[in-house]
Amino acid sequence: MNVGAYDTVNEYLPELIRQRRQARIETDVKLLEEALHGAPNAEPPQQFFDTVSGVQKCLRSRRRNRTS
C-alpha cells in the first residue's frame, strides 16, 4: 500500500484497519473450510451423544466433590 496515495493519516488508518480485518476474515474462512473438509457429513450416532453426556456428568461430579 502506498501511503502517499492518502492526503492525511485520518484517511490512511481506516483503510489499513479495513485491510487487516479483511485479511483476518479470509484467514478465518480458510481455516473453517479446512476444518469442515474432514468433518463427517452425517450426524453422529446416539452412542456418541451418550458418551459425551456421561463425560460431562463425570466432570460435573468431580467439580462438585472438589468444592465441597
C-alpha positions in Angstrom: 0.0 0.0 0.0 1.4 3.4 -0.9 0.9 5.9 1.9 1.4 8.7 -0.5 -2.0 8.0 -2.1 -3.7 9.4 1.0 -3.9 13.1 1.9 -4.0 12.5 5.7 -3.3 9.9 8.3 -7.0 10.0 9.0 -7.7 8.7 5.5 -5.0 6.1 5.7 -5.7 4.5 9.1 -9.4 3.4 8.4 -8.2 1.8 5.1 -5.4 0.0 6.9 -7.8 -1.3 9.6 -10.2 -2.4 6.9 -7.5 -4.3 5.0 -6.3 -6.1 8.2 -9.8 -7.1 9.1 -10.4 -8.4 5.7 -7.2 -10.4 5.9 -8.3 -11.9 9.2 -11.7 -12.8 7.8 -10.0 -14.5 4.8 -7.7 -16.4 7.2 -10.6 -17.5 9.4 -12.7 -18.6 6.4 -9.8 -20.6 5.1 -9.3 -22.3 8.5 -13.0 -23.1 8.7 -13.1 -24.5 5.2 -10.1 -26.8 6.0 -11.7 -27.9 9.3 -15.0 -28.7 7.6 -13.3 -30.6 4.8 -12.7 -33.5 7.0 -15.9 -33.2 9.0 -18.4 -36.1 8.7 -21.5 -35.4 6.6 -23.9 -37.3 8.8 -24.9 -36.7 12.4 -23.0 -38.9 14.8 -24.8 -42.0 16.3 -26.7 -41.8 19.6 -23.8 -43.6 21.3 -21.6 -40.5 20.7 -24.0 -38.2 22.5 -24.4 -40.7 25.3 -20.7 -40.8 25.7 -20.4 -37.0 25.7 -23.2 -36.8 28.3 -21.5 -39.3 30.5 -18.2 -37.5 30.4 -20.0 -34.2 31.2 -21.7 -35.8 34.2 -18.5 -37.2 35.5 -16.7 -33.8 35.2 -19.6 -32.1 37.0 -19.4 -34.6 39.8 -15.7 -34.2 40.2 -16.1 -30.4 40.3 -18.8 -30.7 43.0 -16.6 -33.1 45.0 -13.7 -30.6 44.9 -15.7 -27.7 46.1 -17.4 -29.5 48.9 
